[in-house]
Amino acid sequence: NPLDQVTLTVAAGAPGAFTLYEDNGTNAKQSSTTAVQASGHSVRIDGARGAFAGQPKSRVWTVSILGATAPAQVTADGRKLPSTAWHWDAAAHKLTVELPRRDVRSPVTVTY
């Protein structure tokens, strides 16, 4: 299954980072990585580096932030997102942001 929809769950608090690794399941020499960093009130998803047969050209990212504070607004690359693109769960202190489909090689920073 192509990874064209990804839910990324991060915890608010201390800065953190990880790298998403992808390949076609048969040849690890053909792969890509996507770096993710979280710090303060932002999450940055870098563009994919590398390529492999069957790699999706675009994907939808859903970013779920646990332990967040209520946002006044949410932005992606400095542009305010409509309230329909994000959901604040006050009881769970969880912010969920669904980004529009974008090229896998395009980085994006979500700020809240």
C-alpha positions in Angstrom: 0.0 0.0 0.0 1.4 3.4 -0.9 1.9 5.7 2.1 -0.2 8.5 0.7 -2.0 9.3 4.0 0.1 9.6 7.1 -1.0 10.4 10.7 1.9 11.8 12.7 1.4 11.9 16.5 3.7 14.1 18.6 3.7 15.1 22.2 4.0 18.7 23.1 6.8 19.7 25.5 10.5 19.0 25.0 11.8 19.2 21.4 12.0 16.0 19.5 12.8 14.6 16.0 12.7 11.4 14.0 13.0 10.2 10.5 10.3 8.3 8.6 11.9 5.6 6.4 10.1 4.2 3.3 10.9 1.7 0.6 9.1 -0.5 -1.8 9.4 -3.6 0.3 11.7 -5.4 -2.0 14.8 -3.3 -2.3 16.2 -1.3 0.6 18.7 0.4 -1.7 15.8 2.3 -3.2 14.3 4.2 -0.4 13.4 7.6 0.9 13.4 9.4 4.3 11.4 12.3 5.7 12.7 14.2 8.7 10.3 15.5 11.3 11.1 18.0 14.1 8.8 19.3 16.8 9.7 22.2 19.1 7.7 24.7 21.0 4.4 25.2 19.2 5.5 24.0 15.8 6.0 20.7 13.8 8.2 20.7 10.7 7.9 17.9 8.2 10.7 18.0 5.6 10.3 17.0 2.0 11.2 13.3 1.2 14.8 12.6 0.2 15.5 9.7 -2.1 13.2 7.7 -4.4 11.9 4.2 -5.0 9.6 2.4 -7.4 6.0 2.9 -6.4 6.7 6.0 -4.2 3.6 8.2 -3.9 3.9 11.6 -5.6 1.7 13.3 -3.0 0.2 12.6 0.5 -2.1 14.0 3.1 -0.5 14.6 6.5 -2.6 14.5 9.6 -0.7 15.9 12.6 -2.0 15.0 16.1 -0.4 17.0 18.9 -0.9 15.5 22.4 -0.7 17.7 25.5 -1.1 20.9 23.4 -2.6 24.1 24.6 -5.7 25.6 23.0 -4.7 27.4 19.8 -5.9 30.8 18.8 -5.1 29.9 15.2 -3.2 27.2 13.3 -0.9 27.9 10.4 0.9 25.9 7.7 3.9 27.6 6.3 2.7 30.9 7.8 -0.7 30.7 6.2 -3.7 30.6 8.5 -5.7 27.3 8.1 -9.5 27.4 8.1 -11.1 26.1 11.3 -12.4 23.2 9.2 -8.8 22.0 8.8 -8.1 21.5 12.5 -9.9 20.2 15.6 -9.2 21.1 19.3 -10.2 18.5 21.8 -10.2 20.4 25.1 -10.9 17.4 27.3 -7.9 15.4 25.8 -5.7 18.5 25.3 -5.2 17.3 21.7 -4.9 19.3 18.5 -5.5 17.5 15.2 -4.6 19.2 12.0 -5.3 17.8 8.5 -3.1 19.4 5.9 -4.1 19.6 2.2 -2.6 17.0 -0.1 0.9 18.0 -1.1 3.9 16.8 -3.0 6.0 14.4 -0.9 9.1 16.5 -1.6 7.5 19.7 -0.3 8.3 20.6 3.3 5.7 22.1 5.6 5.7 23.7 9.1 2.6 23.6 11.2 2.4 26.2 14.0 -0.3 26.6 16.7 
